[in-house]
Amino acid sequence: MSQTVPAPKSGHEKYYWYKKSLIVYSGTVLFCDRFLNKRDRTVDQMVQAARSGKQNIIEGTMASATSKETEIKLINVARASQEELLEDYKDYIRNHHGVIWEKDSKEALFVRRLAYRKDESFETNREFLETRNGIVCANIMVCLVNQCNYLLDRQIKRLEQDFIKDGGLRERMSQARRNYRKY
């Protein structure tokens, strides 16, 4: 077994997939403020889905030291929340007679290029989200949510591989106990 008991953990703030979920959350709050009626139930659903995506990442990374299974479940919940949010943005575009950008359209590629900036944050997207119309902003958010989903999918795959390789806390503790008894 390569890990100690309990497994070392570190803060969620350093993970790129958490940073992307924070951008999605902030962008969603701004989008809802600009384009949706505050009394519309969709506002609460979208903000809560974005928040759930972000908060479940935090909770999952905090649980990682004691339960890899819980971490995997919570990161999957974050991913599911992002998928729900993605569909809300696509609904907005369709309901407002817009066109969802193709993955490799020049507009989507521009948004994707912003993700490669070292200093990427909500601020690198704010100007576009504050100055464009609802359809363009919803498409920007579709791009950002897709980026977040891609990163979460990769993280989930890595967590599952680590679990298969190293097991969970119970398995590591049992192995440590067996090793202790040998000596």
Backbone as a ProteinNet text record, in pm:
[ID]
protein_1_A
[PRIMARY]
MSQTVPAPKSGHEKYYWYKKSLIVYSGTVLFCDRFLNKRDRTVDQMVQAARSGKQNIIEGTMASATSKETEIKLINVARASQEELLEDYKDYIRNHHGVIWEKDSKEALFVRRLAYRKDESFETNREFLETRNGIVCANIMVCLVNQCNYLLDRQIKRLEQDFIKDGGLRERMSQARRNYRKY
[TERTIARY]
85.2	0	88.7	57	142.5	103.4	-16.5	-59	-51	-35.9	-34.9	-178.4	-198	-330.9	-329	-418.5	-510	-437.3	-502	-442.1	-420.2	-307.4	-287	-390	-429.3	-525	-477.7	-528.9	-494.4	-618.8	-610.5	-725.1	-777.5	-906	-974.3	-936.1	-893.2	-867	-760.6	-671.9	-561.8	-600.9	-713.3	-751.6	-816	-770.7	-820.9	-969.9	-1014.9	-1156.1	-1242.2	-1189.5	-1264.4	-1268.6	-1154.5	-1149.3	-1248.4	-1258	-1352.3	-1496.1	-1525.3	-1661.6	-1695.4	-1596.9	-1616.6	-1648.8	-1581.1	-1610.3	-1753.4	-1792.4	-1928	-2030.8	-2004.8	-2098.4	-2113.8	-2002.2	-2007	-2073.1	-2042.8	-2104.5	-2254.2	-2295.4	-2438	-2513.3	-2456.1	-2520.1	-2536.5	-2431.9	-2438.7	-2541.2	-2538.4	-2631.7	-2776.8	-2806.6	-2943.3	-2985.2	-2894.2	-2924.8	-2956.3	-2884.9	-2902.3	-3021.1	-3045.9	-3136.7	-3263.6	-3273.3	-3391.2	-3467.8	-3598.3	-3684	-3653.4	-3624.6	-3584.8	-3690.4	-3816.9	-3924.6	-3938.7	-3864.4	-3868.5	-3798.5	-3864.2	-3808.4	-3675.8	-3657.8	-3535.2	-3412.3	-3427	-3313.8	-3260	-3348.3	-3306.4	-3246.3	-3307.7	-3256.4	-3117.5	-3097.4	-2967.2	-2858.7	-2889.5	-2790.5	-2759.6	-2861.6	-2838.5	-2761.1	-2786.1	-2708.9	-2561.7	-2537.6	-2398.7	-2332.8	-2407.8	-2355.7	-2328.1	-2419.4	-2402.2	-2277.3	-2254.5	-2133.4	-2008.9	-2006	-1890.6	-1881.1	-1990.3	-1988.6	-1959.9	-2008.7	-1981.4	-1835.5	-1769.5	-1624.8	-1554.7	-1594.8	-1534.7	-1556.9	-1681.4	-1714.3	-1641.4	-1634.1	-1565.5	-1417.5	-1351.2	-1207.7	-1183.7	-1275.9	-1262	-1282	-1366.6	-1392.7	-1282.7	-1195.6	-1098	-1005.7	-974.1	-882.1	-944.5	-1074	-1137.9	-1221.6	-1264.7	-1348.5	-1334.2	-1258.2	-1244.6	-1378.2	-1457.3	-1588.4	-1677.5	-1677.3	-1755.9	-1704.3	-1574.2	-1516	-1563.5	-1556.4	-1599.7	-1748.2	-1829.6	-1974	-2001.4	-1934.6	-1960	-1910.3	-1798.9	-1751	-1847.3	-1904.2	-2007.4	-2133.3	-2170.2	-2284.7	-2254.4	-2132.8	-2092.2	-2106.7	-2062.2	-2069.6	-2215.2	-2301.1	-2443.5	-2508	-2470.2	-2523.5	-2481.7	-2357.8	-2310.3	-2387.4	-2419.6	-2494.1	-2635.3	-2696.8	-2828.8	-2822	-2719.7	-2700.6	-2678.9	-2600.6	-2575.2	-2706.3	-2795	-2923.4	-3007.4	-2999.3	-3071.7	-3022.4	-2891.1	-2837.8	-2881.2	-2879	-2923.1	-3072	-3150.8	-3293.7	-3312.8	-3234.6	-3244.3	-3219.3	-3114.2	-3079.5	-3192.9	-3241.7	-3349.9	-3477.2	-3512.2	-3635.3	-3631.5	-3511	-3495.7	-3455.2	-3480.5	-3459.9	-3315	-3224.7	-3082.8	-3027.9	-2902.7	-2831.9	-2720.3	-2712.2	-2603.3	-2477.7	-2370.4	-2246	-2193.4	-2143.1	-2072.6	-1942.8	-1898.5	-1778.8	-1657.1	-1644.4	-1527.5	-1559	-1668.1	-1698.2	-1595	-1580.2	-1480.1	-1513.5	-1641.8	-1681.3	-1644.4	-1676.9	-1644.9	-1493.6	-1421	-1274.8	-1215.3	-1274.9	-1229	-1245.8	-1362.1	-1387.4	-1292.9	-1271	-1180.1	-1037.8	-996.2	-860.1	-841.5	-946.6	-937	-899.9	-938.9	-910.2	-761.9	-684.8	-541.1	-459.7	-526	-454.2	-416.2	-294.3	-250.2	-336.5	-383	-459.9	-610.8	-652.5	-796	-875.3	-979.9	-1071.1	-1202.6	-1295.8	-1420.8	-1391.7	-1291.8	-1258.7	-1219.2	-1157.5	-1119.4	-1241.5	-1355.3	-1479.7	-1582.3	-1561.8	-1662.6	-1704	-1607.7	-1640.3	-1737.5	-1713.2	-1798.8	-1937.9	-1943	-2071.5	-2150.7	-2083.6	-2152.3	-2195.7	-2138.2	-2162.9	-2232.1	-2245.8	-2307	-2454.7	-2527.4	-2669.4	-2687.3	-2811.7	-2842	-2801.1	-2821.9	-2787.4	-2635.8	-2561.2	-2414.7	-2366.3	-2419.5	-2377.7	-2411.3	-2529.2	-2565.9	-2470	-2430.7	-2334.3	-2197	-2156.2	-2029.5	-2037.6	-2150.2	-2166.8	-2171.4	-2230.4	-2227.5	-2082.5	-1999.7	-1857	-1789.8	-1815.7	-1752.2	-1798.1	-1927.1	-1978.7	-1919.6	-1911.7	-1850.1	-1704.8	-1631.3	-1492.6	-1488.7	-1577.2	-1582.3	-1616.1	-1713.6	-1752	-1637.1	-1564.1	-1448	-1346.2	-1319.3	-1222.6	-1274.3	-1402.3	-1460.1	-1458.7	-1488.1	-1482	-1341.6	-1241.6	-1102.6	-1070.5	-1118.6	-1091.9	-1160.4	-1283.6	-1356.6	-1283.6	-1239.1	-1164.7	-1037.5	-965.6	-843	-874.3	-979.1	-1017.4	-1054.2	-1126.8	-1164.2	-1040.6	-946	-822.1	-741.8	-734.3	-662.8	-728.2	-861.7	-933.4	-905.5	-905.7	-876.7	-734.4	-642.7	-501.6	-474.4	-524.1	-487.7	-596.4	-718.9	-828.4	-872	-960.7	-1011	-943.6	-990.3	-931.6	-936.7	-1051.5	-1064.3	-960.9	-943.5	-845	-703.6	-673.6	-539.2	-514.6	-615.4	-600.5	-583.3	-660.3	-646	-507.2	-459.2	-325.4	-219.8	-235.2	-140.2	-140.8	-258.5	-269.9	-203	-226	-159.9	-9.1	37.4	181.1	238.2	165.9	210.7	222.3	124.7	124.2	237.6	284.6	395.9	523.2	537	663.4	644.1
-118.6	0	123.5	216.8	332.7	448.4	447.5	559.5	525.6	629.7	613.3	621.2	595.5	603.9	721	818.5	841.5	904.2	899.8	953.9	1103.5	1153.5	1297.9	1369.9	1489.5	1567.4	1711	1781	1922.4	1999.9	2130.6	2217	2215	2234.3	2233.9	2353.6	2463.3	2587.2	2571.9	2476.7	2461.8	2383.3	2313	2227.6	2307.8	2282.3	2356.2	2330.9	2209.4	2177.7	2250.2	2279.1	2361.5	2506.3	2558.4	2695.8	2715.7	2616.6	2625.5	2625.5	2546.2	2544.5	2678.6	2745.5	2878.5	2981	2969.9	3056.3	3031.5	2905.5	2870	2925.8	2914.1	2965.3	3117.1	3188.2	3334.5	3378.7	3309.7	3341.3	3316.1	3212.3	3180.2	3286	3330.3	3435.9	3560.9	3599.4	3716.9	3697.8	3582.1	3554.1	3565.1	3502.7	3505.7	3647.7	3724.7	3864.5	3945.8	3919.6	3999.4	3956.8	3826.8	3780.8	3708.9	3676.7	3603.3	3683.7	3667	3731.3	3670.9	3754.3	3706.1	3617.3	3631.5	3548.1	3415.2	3399.5	3275.3	3164.4	3051	2937.9	2889.1	2912.5	2871.2	2938.9	3062.8	3134.4	3055	3018.4	2943.6	2808.4	2741.2	2610.9	2621.9	2723	2737.9	2775.2	2871.1	2913.3	2797.5	2723.4	2610.4	2497.6	2473.8	2371.3	2412.2	2539.5	2588.6	2582.8	2620.9	2616.6	2472.7	2383.6	2242.7	2185.4	2222.7	2177.4	2218.9	2342.3	2396.6	2337.7	2337	2292.9	2143.5	2061.7	1918.7	1886.7	1970	1954	1979.7	2086.1	2118.6	2004.3	1959.9	1852.6	1723.1	1693.1	1571.6	1572.4	1686.4	1691.7	1685.7	1741.1	1732.3	1589	1512.8	1374.4	1279.2	1326.5	1237.3	1165.1	1226.9	1164.5	1044.6	1044.4	935.9	842.9	888.1	802.2	837.8	756.4	775	750.5	657.7	630.5	754.2	821.5	943.3	1052.7	1064.1	1164.3	1141	1018.1	985.9	1017.3	980.5	1006.9	1156.9	1235.1	1379.4	1449	1405.7	1464	1426.6	1307.6	1269.8	1354.2	1389	1477.4	1615.4	1663.8	1791.6	1785.5	1677.6	1659.9	1657.6	1588.9	1582.7	1721.1	1798.3	1934.2	2021.1	2006.4	2082.6	2043.1	1915.8	1869.6	1928.1	1935.4	1997.1	2144.3	2213.1	2353.8	2371.1	2283	2286.9	2281.2	2194	2180.9	2307.9	2373.6	2499.8	2606.7	2614.9	2711.8	2678.4	2551.7	2511.5	2541.6	2518.6	2552.6	2701.7	2783.4	2928.2	2964.6	2909.1	2939.3	2896	2774.5	2724.8	2807.2	2837.9	2911.9	3055.8	3107.3	3243.6	3243.5	3131	3116.1	3138.1	3097.2	3108.1	2975.8	2977.9	2859.2	2828.9	2703.8	2660.2	2646.8	2711.5	2709.5	2567.1	2537.7	2412.1	2415.6	2299.9	2289.2	2359.1	2350.8	2408.8	2536.8	2602.6	2732	2834.3	2941.8	3043.2	3103.1	3118.6	3174.9	3080.3	2952.1	2854	2840.6	2843.8	2834.2	2954	3072	3190.9	3169.8	3121.5	3096.4	2988.2	2885.6	2778.4	2829.8	2922.3	2978	3054.3	3117	3188.5	3093.4	2968.9	2870	2840.4	2872	2843.8	2955.5	3063	3171.4	3127.1	3159	3122.6	3187.2	3307.1	3383.3	3367.6	3259.1	3244.2	3247.8	3326.2	3338.3	3391.3	3417.4	3478.6	3611.4	3683	3814.8	3807.5	3697.9	3687.1	3670.2	3636.7	3619.2	3728.9	3803.8	3901.4	4000.4	4060.4	4161.5	4106.6	3984.9	3924.8	3896.2	3850.2	3817.2	3941.1	4053.3	4177.5	4259.7	4230.7	4318.5	4251.2	4120.4	4051.2	4022.8	3988.9	3957.8	3820.5	3788.3	3665.7	3538.7	3533.1	3411.6	3391.5	3498.7	3487.8	3449.2	3513.2	3480.7	3336.5	3290.3	3151.2	3056.4	3090	3007.5	3009.7	3124.7	3131.6	3039.1	3044.9	2959.6	2811.5	2779	2640.5	2595.2	2679.9	2647.4	2626.2	2717.1	2707.9	2583	2552.9	2432.6	2307.5	2306.8	2191.9	2173.4	2282.9	2273.1	2213.6	2262	2210.8	2061.3	2022.8	1881.6	1794.6	1843.6	1769.8	1746.8	1851.9	1840.8	1747.6	1757.8	1669	1523.8	1499.7	1363.3	1305	1385	1338.7	1311.7	1398.4	1379.6	1254.2	1232.4	1112.3	986.8	987.1	871.4	847.4	954.8	939.9	887.6	940.9	894.3	746.8	705.4	563.7	476.3	520.1	444.4	436.9	548.9	549.4	455.4	453.9	366	219.8	185.9	48.4	10.9	102.9	77.5	73.6	172.4	187.7	146.6	132.1	99.7	221.2	196.5	302.7	301.6	386.6	398.6	266.6	199.2	72.5	-28.1	-36.8	-131.1	-91.7	37.4	82.7	60.2	82.3	60.5	-88.2	-172.1	-316.7	-363.2	-312.6	-349.1	-299.5	-178.8	-125.4	-211.4	-253.7	-338	-473.5	-533.2	-661.3	-644.7	-535.7	-510.4	-492.3	-426	-405.1	-538.6	-626.1	-756.8	-845.2	-825.8	-907.1	-880.6	-760.7	-721.3	-718.7
0	0	0	-86	-101.6	-10.7	47.6	128.9	276.8	356.4	500.5	551.5	680	740.9	836.6	831.6	719.6	602.5	487.8	366	380.6	331.8	337.4	251.1	289.9	211.3	203.7	106.7	93.1	55.2	60	37.9	-104.3	-115	-243.9	-330.6	-269.2	-342.6	-449.9	-435.1	-530.4	-655.5	-650.7	-762.2	-874.3	-995.7	-1110.9	-1131.4	-1106.6	-1124.6	-1021.6	-903.5	-807.5	-856.9	-901.8	-951.4	-1066.4	-1153.6	-1265.8	-1213.8	-1110.5	-1054.7	-990.2	-936.1	-877.6	-987.3	-1100.5	-1215.7	-1262.5	-1270.8	-1314.1	-1215.9	-1087.7	-987.5	-1000.5	-1003.7	-1013.7	-1143.8	-1252.6	-1380.7	-1379.4	-1310.2	-1301.4	-1222	-1111.8	-1033	-1118.4	-1189.8	-1276	-1388.2	-1452.5	-1560.9	-1511.1	-1400.6	-1346.8	-1309.9	-1251.4	-1218.4	-1343.2	-1450.7	-1573.2	-1658.3	-1667.5	-1771.9	-1725.4	-1598.4	-1552.9	-1449.3	-1448.5	-1349.5	-1212.7	-1117.1	-983.8	-919	-959.9	-903.9	-976.9	-1085.7	-1163.6	-1084.8	-1073	-998.2	-1059	-1188.5	-1256.9	-1196.7	-1150.8	-1090.7	-972.1	-881.8	-763.4	-802.8	-898.7	-941.4	-1003.3	-1087.1	-1152.1	-1051.1	-965.1	-865.5	-770.8	-731.4	-640.4	-708.4	-836.6	-908.2	-917.5	-949.1	-956.1	-818.8	-715.9	-579.1	-536.4	-568.4	-533.9	-599.9	-725.3	-792.5	-716.8	-675.3	-602.4	-461.1	-389.8	-250	-235.4	-328	-319	-346.1	-424.8	-443.2	-310.2	-242.4	-112.1	-14.5	-4.2	90.4	53.9	-75.3	-118.7	-86.1	-109.4	-78.8	71.4	148.9	295	344.1	277	317	270.9	184.4	120.5	218.8	329.4	424.9	493.8	508.4	581.8	495.7	378.5	295.3	147.8	78.7	-66.3	-134.9	-81.4	-139.2	-131.1	-16.7	-1	-93.3	-104.3	-194.5	-337.8	-383.5	-519.8	-537.3	-440	-448.2	-456.4	-372.9	-371.1	-497.4	-550.4	-676	-788.8	-783.3	-880.5	-864.8	-741.5	-718.2	-777	-757.2	-816	-967.7	-1025.9	-1171.6	-1218.5	-1144.4	-1180.5	-1170.3	-1070.5	-1056.2	-1173.4	-1217.1	-1332.7	-1458.7	-1471.4	-1589	-1588.8	-1472	-1459.5	-1500.9	-1454.9	-1489.7	-1640.1	-1698.5	-1842	-1920.4	-1879.6	-1949.1	-1933	-1816.2	-1798.5	-1895.8	-1914.7	-2011.1	-2153.7	-2188.5	-2322.2	-2339.8	-2236.6	-2241.9	-2265.7	-2195.9	-2214.2	-2361	-2417.3	-2556.6	-2649.7	-2632.2	-2718.2	-2700.6	-2574.2	-2546.1	-2594.6	-2618.6	-2668.7	-2816.7	-2883.7	-3027.4	-3069.5	-2983.2	-3015.6	-3065	-3099.1	-3146.5	-3047.6	-3006	-2917.9	-3003.4	-2958.5	-3034.6	-3050.2	-3166.4	-3188.3	-3107.3	-3065.8	-2981.9	-3043	-3174.7	-3241.6	-3318	-3282.9	-3345.7	-3299.4	-3375.7	-3337.8	-3201.4	-3169.2	-3039.8	-2925.3	-2942.3	-2837.7	-2820.5	-2930.4	-2922.2	-2848.9	-2867.5	-2794.2	-2644.3	-2602.7	-2460.1	-2408.4	-2487.9	-2446.4	-2429.9	-2516.4	-2504.8	-2373.3	-2326.2	-2197.5	-2083.4	-2095.7	-1991.5	-1978.5	-2082.2	-2077.5	-2014.7	-1977.9	-1911	-1770.3	-1729.6	-1594.6	-1487.7	-1516.9	-1419.1	-1438.2	-1504.8	-1531.5	-1401.8	-1404.5	-1291.1	-1346	-1258.6	-1303.3	-1371.8	-1323.5	-1378.8	-1526.6	-1570.4	-1711.6	-1802	-1743.1	-1818.9	-1791.7	-1685.1	-1640.2	-1750	-1817	-1918.3	-2022.3	-2067.4	-2169.2	-2112.9	-1989.4	-1927.8	-1887.2	-1872.2	-1836.1	-1957.9	-2074.2	-2188.8	-2307	-2305.5	-2419.6	-2391.3	-2497.2	-2480.2	-2414.6	-2380.5	-2307.5	-2379	-2508.8	-2585.3	-2585.3	-2608.2	-2607.8	-2468.5	-2365.8	-2228.2	-2192.2	-2232.7	-2205.2	-2277.2	-2399.2	-2471.6	-2404.7	-2355.4	-2279.7	-2158.8	-2089.4	-1971.4	-2009.1	-2124	-2172.2	-2187.8	-2247.3	-2264.2	-2128.2	-2033.6	-1901.8	-1826.1	-1832.8	-1765.3	-1831.1	-1963.6	-2031	-1988.7	-1973.8	-1926.8	-1786.2	-1700.5	-1563.4	-1563.8	-1645.2	-1653.7	-1702.2	-1799.4	-1850.3	-1737.8	-1662.3	-1551.4	-1442.2	-1410.2	-1308.5	-1355.5	-1481.8	-1535.2	-1519.6	-1550	-1533.6	-1387.4	-1297.7	-1155.3	-1103.2	-1143.2	-1099.9	-1146.1	-1268.9	-1322.2	-1240.1	-1207.8	-1128.7	-988.7	-927.5	-793.2	-794	-896	-906.9	-925.1	-1007.5	-1027.4	-897.7	-826.4	-697.9	-598.4	-597	-504.2	-536.7	-665.3	-705.8	-664.3	-683.2	-652.8	-502.5	-428.6	-287.8	-189.3	-236.3	-145.5	-66.8	26.8	112.6	248	337.8	471.2	546.8	543.3	615.6	569.5	438	384	423.4	419.6	458.3	606.7	687.4	832.3	862.5	795	815.6	774.3	661.9	616.3	714.1	764.6	862.2	989.2	1031.2	1150.5	1126.8	1010.8	978.4	974.2	914.8	910.6	1050.7	1138	1275.7	1349.4	1328.8	1397.2	1350.4	1226.5	1175.3	1254	1306.5	1371.8	1515.9
[MASK]
+++++++++++++++++++++++++++++++++++++++++++++++++++++++++++++++++++++++++++++++++++++++++++++++++++++++++++++++++++++++++++++++++++++++++++++++++++++++++++++++++++++++++++++++++++++++

